[in-house]
Amino acid sequence: FLFIASLLLQHVLYQQATLAEQNSSTIAEAEAVCREKVVAWTVTPGDNSDYIAAALENLAALYSENGRTDDAISKYEEALAVRKKAPKQSASYIAVNQIHLADCFTLAQRDGESEPLLLAAYTTQAKLLGKDNPEIQTTKRKLAVCYLEQKKFASAEILFKELFQTAKEHSDHPACAHRYWDELVYTRQLTDLIDCYMRQMKWDLAIPLSEQLLFIYQNEAATSPEPISLPSALLTIATCYSEGGQCLRAEPLFEQASYLIHSLKKQH
């Protein structure tokens, strides 16, 4: 048994080493291509800022995909500097760069540096696309989460409330083709707002929303063979009841959640 385990471990390590070598080779090639492109576009007459920035951003994305977050941050910052110095700035491209750079800072748990980038990008997108654009909602949510992680609860709550209200309006009057997506977005925004209230221990506000979330997942569970989301909703409302001084209502919900979790584990 130990011999077989040893062989399997050696095989896994070999595969990991091969993959790492392939990734290293791919990144090395990408770096060389990026340098060539930057040099070529730099010496070419005319304004080639977009091409230079795009080459740097492509390399940054490759770094990010391969877990080299610091390198990705460096290249996104270089690209952002190029775009800002361009004779004809493209506000939309700058906003996209800022979002990608902010994502890297968030991944590195540097939310303080992520915040101004997301705020700038959100402001730009709101002017260019309008506040109801779906892309705006994605950026707004990232900014809200950024505030939340820094415990800037008042700012986070304002944005989460706006996101929830927008999602509710779409859910109340959905287009047939987008009904399922609208319901998913509504549930996510509802969950975000509950989380925001729970972190502030605003149990009186969290409880009715948690009850609503539980109702949604109970309806889903009625038609689903594996109600994966229901235990989470049960734990959420049970926690709200417990922390909000309603322990008698919390206990059976904790038990129900525990039973479902064990049942799901047995199925797999």
Disulfide bonds with the S-S distance in Angstrom:
none
